[in-house]
Amino acid sequence: ALTATAHTEHFDIFSRPGSKSDLHGNRIGAAAEIELARISRDLEVANDLRYTLFLFDDADDLARTTGVRSAGGYSIGQTSCVPFGDTPTRIHEMVHIVAAAKIGGKPQSYFLIEGLANALLGPIPGWDVHAVAKYYREAKKLPSLAEMIGAPDFYVWLEKHSDLNAYDIAGSWMRFLIDTQGIAKTKRYYGGEKAESVFGQSSASLEEAWLATLDAYQPAEEMQMQVALTGGRSSER
């Protein structure tokens, strides 16, 4: 059904003819090019591949059309399916497809995969992954890193902890690693190498440093209020 097309330097974009997403295809393509360039810079990878975007009017349209009802957006290989007007989801999914194509490896947990995607949402106003993690830390609800990374199935674990904004907690962990250890080492860790061999220290000692960073972190007052009022939700993906 998605036969309307738009093309940019790095994207082939498909939508349903005459739909809202079709009307905005060229605009989304222009935004996606800016987002892709920034993500490639942040990950320190070449921006030299083509990707595919399937655009939907909203999350309900995506679910009806694809039959995938458990996600607001999703990616397979170098293709993302996203609601056209949801910028955080579009960027989140774009990190997935770029990381899969350019970093590769076999991440040890989807906690790291989802974390990297939210760690690179930075420019979006009102998004602060450290503020979210700090909120749970102060509420004594922040699970251990071993529990989150070691869950046999991260998404089953998520269902059992639906009161947690685990994507942003994971984003805080990966943002901490990028900022303190550098993107080159963080990519090796993301790709499946053990913390000890990549960072020269254990996950436990890095976790202590992360928690100390959260303890010292001072979010903007309006961000603190938003996270508190929403119970740990800085924004919805």
C-alpha positions as semicolon CSV with decimal commas, in nm:
position;residue;x (nm);y (nm);z (nm)
1;A;0,000;0,000;0,000
2;L;0,296;0,233;0,051
3;T;0,366;0,319;-0,311
4;A;0,422;0,697;-0,291
5;T;0,793;0,767;-0,300
6;A;1,042;1,040;-0,218
7;H;1,416;1,019;-0,251
8;T;1,707;1,203;-0,092
9;E;2,081;1,154;-0,101
10;H;2,071;0,868;0,153
11;F;1,703;0,770;0,183
12;D;1,431;0,601;-0,018
13;I;1,103;0,698;0,147
14;F;0,770;0,522;0,101
15;S;0,420;0,617;0,217
16;R;0,056;0,561;0,129
17;P;-0,053;0,786;-0,162
18;G;-0,261;1,081;-0,045
19;S;-0,196;1,017;0,324
20;K;-0,065;1,272;0,570
21;S;0,270;1,094;0,569
22;D;0,280;1,122;0,188
23;L;0,222;1,498;0,204
24;H;0,514;1,534;0,444
25;G;0,751;1,288;0,275
26;N;0,990;1,547;0,130
27;R;1,000;1,742;0,455
28;I;1,075;1,428;0,656
29;G;1,343;1,335;0,405
30;A;1,517;1,669;0,453
31;A;1,503;1,633;0,831
32;A;1,625;1,272;0,812
33;E;1,932;1,379;0,616
34;I;2,027;1,628;0,890
35;E;1,963;1,367;1,159
36;L;2,163;1,101;0,974
37;A;2,461;1,334;0,932
38;R;2,460;1,413;1,304
39;I;2,426;1,049;1,410
40;S;2,711;0,948;1,177
41;R;2,931;1,220;1,328
42;D;2,842;1,116;1,682
43;L;2,921;0,752;1,607
44;E;3,231;0,846;1,405
45;V;3,125;0,636;1,106
46;A;3,112;0,716;0,735
47;N;2,780;0,845;0,604
48;D;2,797;0,650;0,278
49;L;2,501;0,409;0,273
50;R;2,140;0,429;0,161
51;Y;1,854;0,355;0,398
52;T;1,479;0,302;0,361
53;L;1,203;0,476;0,558
54;F;0,843;0,356;0,557
55;L;0,629;0,643;0,687
56;F;0,290;0,602;0,857
57;D;0,038;0,863;0,967
58;D;0,060;0,758;1,333
59;A;0,130;0,458;1,556
60;D;-0,218;0,313;1,494
61;D;-0,165;0,332;1,118
62;L;0,170;0,156;1,155
63;A;0,015;-0,120;1,366
64;R;-0,280;-0,174;1,131
65;T;-0,066;-0,180;0,818
66;T;0,227;-0,388;0,940
67;G;0,057;-0,604;1,203
68;V;0,328;-0,507;1,452
69;R;0,138;-0,381;1,755
70;S;0,401;-0,389;2,026
71;A;0,615;-0,094;1,914
72;G;0,575;0,271;1,818
73;G;0,836;0,212;1,547
74;Y;1,077;-0,062;1,450
75;S;1,373;-0,136;1,224
76;I;1,498;-0,433;1,025
77;G;1,840;-0,418;0,862
78;Q;1,870;-0,079;0,693
79;T;1,494;-0,011;0,697
80;S;1,286;0,177;0,955
81;C;0,908;0,189;0,992
82;V;0,800;0,503;1,180
83;P;0,512;0,747;1,228
84;F;0,607;1,049;1,015
85;G;0,553;1,311;1,287
86;D;0,734;1,136;1,573
87;T;1,085;1,285;1,571
88;P;1,223;1,097;1,876
89;T;1,112;0,762;1,733
90;R;1,254;0,846;1,390
91;I;1,594;0,934;1,539
92;H;1,588;0,636;1,778
93;E;1,520;0,396;1,491
94;M;1,777;0,568;1,272
95;V;2,046;0,502;1,531
96;H;1,947;0,135;1,517
97;I;1,992;0,107;1,141
98;V;2,317;0,303;1,133
99;A;2,463;0,108;1,427
100;A;2,361;-0,224;1,274
101;A;2,523;-0,133;0,943
102;K;2,832;0,047;1,071
103;I;2,918;-0,097;1,414
104;G;2,801;-0,453;1,372
105;G;2,914;-0,716;1,619
106;K;2,677;-0,896;1,851
107;P;2,568;-0,679;2,145
108;Q;2,531;-0,881;2,462
109;S;2,194;-0,727;2,547
110;Y;1,917;-0,524;2,391
111;F;1,961;-0,297;2,692
112;L;2,274;-0,169;2,515
113;I;2,103;-0,151;2,175
114;E;1,810;0,055;2,305
115;G;2,044;0,253;2,528
116;L;2,266;0,368;2,242
117;A;1,959;0,481;2,047
118;N;1,832;0,696;2,336
119;A;2,180;0,819;2,425
120;L;2,195;0,988;2,083
121;L;1,861;1,170;2,112
122;G;2,051;1,460;2,272
123;P;1,940;1,760;2,061
124;I;1,567;1,697;2,118
125;P;1,427;1,960;2,361
126;G;1,292;1,820;2,686
127;W;1,491;1,498;2,672
128;D;1,738;1,423;2,950
129;V;1,831;1,058;3,006
130;H;2,046;1,138;3,310
131;A;1,755;1,319;3,476
132;V;1,542;1,005;3,437
133;A;1,809;0,770;3,576
134;K;1,874;1,009;3,866
135;Y;1,501;1,015;3,946
136;Y;1,495;0,636;3,988
137;R;1,826;0,643;4,175
138;E;1,688;0,887;4,432
139;A;1,363;0,692;4,456
140;K;1,569;0,376;4,522
141;K;1,407;0,212;4,219
142;L;1,709;0,195;3,989
143;P;1,786;-0,172;3,912
144;S;2,143;-0,294;3,907
145;L;2,329;-0,291;3,579
146;A;2,383;-0,666;3,608
147;E;2,007;-0,724;3,629
148;M;1,926;-0,505;3,329
149;I;2,206;-0,627;3,102
150;G;2,186;-0,985;3,221
151;A;1,814;-1,033;3,162
152;P;1,779;-1,336;2,928
153;D;1,518;-1,143;2,727
154;F;1,530;-0,766;2,780
155;Y;1,178;-0,713;2,643
156;V;1,026;-0,974;2,874
157;W;1,210;-0,799;3,157
158;L;1,059;-0,469;3,039
159;E;0,708;-0,611;3,058
160;K;0,770;-0,714;3,417
161;H;0,904;-0,366;3,501
162;S;0,654;-0,152;3,312
163;D;0,677;0,113;3,584
164;L;1,036;0,189;3,477
165;N;1,148;0,404;3,185
166;A;1,420;0,152;3,106
167;Y;1,501;0,297;2,762
168;D;1,616;0,624;2,917
169;I;1,797;0,443;3,199
170;A;1,984;0,250;2,930
171;G;2,041;0,576;2,745
172;S;2,197;0,728;3,056
173;W;2,438;0,433;3,090
174;M;2,548;0,454;2,727
175;R;2,571;0,835;2,735
176;F;2,795;0,805;3,042
177;L;3,024;0,562;2,858
178;I;3,043;0,779;2,547
179;D;3,125;1,090;2,751
180;T;3,380;0,930;2,984
181;Q;3,533;0,651;2,775
182;G;3,495;0,783;2,421
183;I;3,289;0,664;2,129
184;A;3,557;0,428;1,987
185;K;3,571;0,216;2,302
186;T;3,196;0,238;2,354
187;K;3,137;0,099;2,004
188;R;3,361;-0,199;2,081
189;Y;3,165;-0,262;2,402
190;Y;2,837;-0,220;2,214
191;G;2,956;-0,473;1,959
192;G;2,999;-0,745;2,220
193;E;3,346;-0,705;2,374
194;K;3,368;-0,733;2,753
195;A;3,404;-0,418;2,962
196;E;3,733;-0,535;3,113
197;S;3,903;-0,578;2,776
198;V;3,766;-0,255;2,631
199;F;3,776;-0,013;2,924
200;G;4,040;-0,178;3,143
201;Q;3,797;-0,200;3,434
202;S;3,501;-0,408;3,538
203;S;3,138;-0,328;3,472
204;A;3,094;-0,301;3,849
205;S;3,354;-0,025;3,884
206;L;3,210;0,158;3,583
207;E;2,865;0,127;3,736
208;E;2,994;0,288;4,057
209;A;3,131;0,578;3,853
210;W;2,801;0,610;3,664
211;L;2,603;0,620;3,988
212;A;2,840;0,882;4,130
213;T;2,785;1,088;3,816
214;L;2,408;1,062;3,862
215;D;2,440;1,166;4,227
216;A;2,631;1,479;4,125
217;Y;2,416;1,558;3,823
218;Q;2,189;1,864;3,843
219;P;1,911;1,860;3,581
220;A;1,739;2,182;3,484
221;E;1,460;2,265;3,726
222;E;1,188;2,228;3,461
223;M;1,333;1,888;3,367
224;Q;1,326;1,773;3,730
225;M;0,962;1,880;3,755
226;Q;0,865;1,706;3,432
227;V;1,031;1,380;3,532
228;A;0,877;1,393;3,880
229;L;0,528;1,466;3,747
230;T;0,543;1,184;3,493
231;G;0,703;0,929;3,725
232;G;1,030;0,904;3,534
233;R;0,912;0,988;3,184
234;S;1,114;1,276;3,041
235;S;0,934;1,221;2,710
236;E;0,756;0,935;2,541
237;R;0,927;0,750;2,257
